[in-house]
Amino acid sequence: STRVCTDLESGDFDAIVVVSPSTKEIPEVLRKALEPTLALDKGAENKGCTLVPVSLPAKRLVYSATGPLDRDYDDLRRFSEAGCAGIKRALAAGAKAPLLMSCGTMPNGTVKEASTCTLLGALGAVYVPLEMRESVKERAKKVNLMGWNGDKE
């Protein structure tokens, strides 16, 4: 199931997945957890997924960067792809209850557009085909719970 959660201190989740074009737009407690990694690897801020420990009940932070958004061919797929990649990274780390957070927008875009694409990408990552759900019960779902901390509309 999926539910809205505005509290990063919630003990219901075992990973926080943040999708953002840069760390400047994420909450301070998460930015501080990323600082040691970014000091070693400047590329982690703009590319791929970074997994770091965080001093919150979730214990894991996955930062999934959208990459640059200002080129002529960049569009909302950057948020969708980052949402998908971030959730897949959290699952690979063993998470069963990730909390997804979307920060930032496209230039001249809205928060709602970016958040919707992030959520749709993440939902695509946890989708299990009907045939698999019916035939292999132990693989019927990838997550027990998914939290949403993005646009509330």
Secondary structure, DSSP 8 states (H G I E B T S, - for coil): -EEE---TT-TT-SEEEEEES-GGGS-HHHHHHHHHHHHH-GGGGTSSEEEEE-SSTT-EEEEEE-----STT--THHHHHHHHHHHHHHHHTT-SSEEEEE----TT--HHHHHHHHHHHHHHHH---HHHHHH-GGGS-S-S-EEEES---
